[in-house]
Structures are given as C-alpha cells and as structure tokens.
Amino acid sequence: MSTPTFDRGFVEHVLEVVDSIPPGRVMTYGDVAAALGSRAARGVGQVMAYYGSSSPWWRVLRAGGHPPRGLAARAFAYYEHEGTPLIVTTTDEGYRVDYARCRWSPSASS
C-alpha cells in the first residue's frame, strides 16, 4: 500500500499541534483537526499513521479516550510514565484514557 499524498502544510500543522500537547494531556483526532480549523479527523489519523512516529503519538486518541488502534500496549507505558489518568475497561485494550480529566486545547493555558 502506498503512502497517501497530503498537503505538506497540513502534515506540518498536524505535527506541530501534536508536538505541543503537554505530557499527561491528550487530544482526539477530531480535536487536532478542530485546532487547525478543519473537520478532517480521519486525515489527522492518516497523518499520524504515516508521519507521526517521532511525535508523541500516544497523546492523540480515538473518540471515547481509546488509544490508537493496535498500539494500546505501547501507549500504556507512556501513559503510566506521564501520569495520564486511566480508566479500567472491559475492552480489548483493558483501559481508556480519562479524557474528561486530561483533555488539552492549544488555546488553554493549563
């Protein structure tokens, strides 16, 4: 499968937003898109999948506070290290991030 083509500016802006998320805080793919004035949550997900490996990818969640697909075990170690609030669940991952407690917005000062 080939890498999708993205506008270079969109990729750079997505990664800038993700890099700005403080430790222990999170945003959803939709939150990142909204911070860019976009509704392209899936585009953000694709940018993260193809270009986000050197960014704090674990700080970008699926809706409901779920970690990125297929990366829950790797992400868990980061969440524990950063003190990200977690909730035990009966899902395959066994947890989700307490999104209400640690949601971050680039316009927020905390």
Long-range contacts (C-beta under 8 A, 24 or more apart in sequence): 3-50, 4-46, 4-50, 6-43, 6-46, 6-47, 6-50, 10-36, 10-38, 10-40, 10-43, 10-47, 11-47, 11-51, 14-43, 14-44, 14-47, 14-48, 14-51, 14-52, 15-47, 15-51, 15-52, 15-55, 17-106, 18-48, 18-52, 18-55, 18-56, 18-57, 18-59, 18-60, 19-55, 19-56, 20-106, 21-56, 21-59, 21-60, 21-104, 22-104, 23-56, 23-82, 23-83, 24-82, 24-83, 24-84, 24-102, 25-59, 25-84, 25-102, 25-103, 25-104, 26-59, 26-60, 26-61, 26-65, 26-84, 26-97, 26-99, 26-102, 26-103, 26-104, 27-59, 27-60, 27-61, 27-103, 27-104, 27-105, 28-60, 28-61, 28-62, 28-63, 28-99, 29-60, 29-61, 29-62, 30-63, 31-103, 31-105, 32-60, 35-105, 35-106, 61-97, 61-99, 64-96, 64-99, 65-96, 65-97, 65-98, 65-99, 66-91, 66-93, 66-96, 66-97, 67-93, 67-95, 67-96, 67-97
